[in-house]
């Protein structure tokens, strides 16, 4: 996220939860949650210490990696998902970018099904 211009509030990835201030991309946590949901990515809007915004429309999102690692995502795929998330938020008003991100997320998810084919 930091390489894409976001601010990682949680200080890094020392556990499976990451708090990201999304306001550098021109969106609020509430908007980010809705945009990412439309793209097929589930996150939670979230406050962080000294957040100037309200709890119902905070500045950040909380991202958890267990949903990815449980499906077998490796580091390269998680990095791509992170870039796609940033693209989605950076281009919040661009419908073609939103469609592109959602399409790529679907491709990645389909390659890592929740339940393996039997």
N, C-alpha and C positions, 0 to 999 in steps of 0.2 A: 504494500500500500504506500509506503514511504517513497519508493521509486516512482510511483505514479502521481505523487503530489499530495497524498493524504497524510494525516497525522495519526500515528499509532499512539494512543493514549496509554495503553497498558504497558508500554515500555519495551515490547518485543513479543516473542513467541515462546516464553518460558512455560506456558501451559496451553491447553486447547482452546482458550477463549482470547479473543483479540477485540479491544475497544478501538474504534476508529472515528476520529473527528472528520466528518464529511463536508463540513462547511467550506473548506478550501475549494471544493468542486462546485460551490454555488447552490447546494441543496441542504435541507435539514435532515435530521435522522428520520423523521416521519416520512418525508418525501422519498428518501433513499430506500426505506423499507418497502414502500409501495412500488417504486420503480424496479427494484430488484425482484420483488415477488412476481411482477409481470414478466420478467425475464426468466423465471423459473428458479430463482435463488431465494432461499429463506434466511432472513436475518431478523434481528429485533432492533427497533429504535432503542436508544439507550443514552442516559445521561452519563457524564463522567465528572470527576471532582472539579468544582468551580465552573461548571457548565453555566453559561449565562442564559440559556434557553429554559423553557418550562419542561416539566416531566412529560407532558402530553405531546410535545413537539421539540425534542431535545436536539443537540448538535451532533450526536453520534449514533453509531450502530455497533451492535455486538455480533461478532462473527465467531462461530464455533466450527472446528475442523472435524469432529467425530463423524458427522454425516458423510464427509468425503473419504476419510481414511477407512471407515467401515465398508465402503463400496470398493475399496482397492485403489483409490487415487494415489498416485505417486507425486513426488515433489514437482516435477515438470507440469503435471496437470493442475495441481493446486496453484502454481504460479500463473498458469494461463487463466484459470478461473478468477484469480485476483485481478489480473489485467482486464478481463472482461467486465468485472464488477466496476472497476474504475472507469472504463470506457462508458458503461451504462450511465454512471453518475455524472461524468464530465459532459456528456452529450444528452442531458435529460430532455431537451426540447427537440431532438433530432429523431424522428420516427424511424428513419432508415437504419440509424445506428442501433436503436432499441430492438428492431427486428433482427438485425445481424447478430447482436449479442444473444438474444433469446434462441435463435437458430443454432448458434454454436454451443450454447449451454445444453440444448436438447441433444446434440450430437455427442457431446462428452458424456452426458448422463446415460444415454442409450448404450454407450460403450462400456459402462460400468453399472449394470442393472443391480437393483436392490436384491433381487432374488435371481441367482444364476439359472440359466435355462437347464431344464432337466430332460 
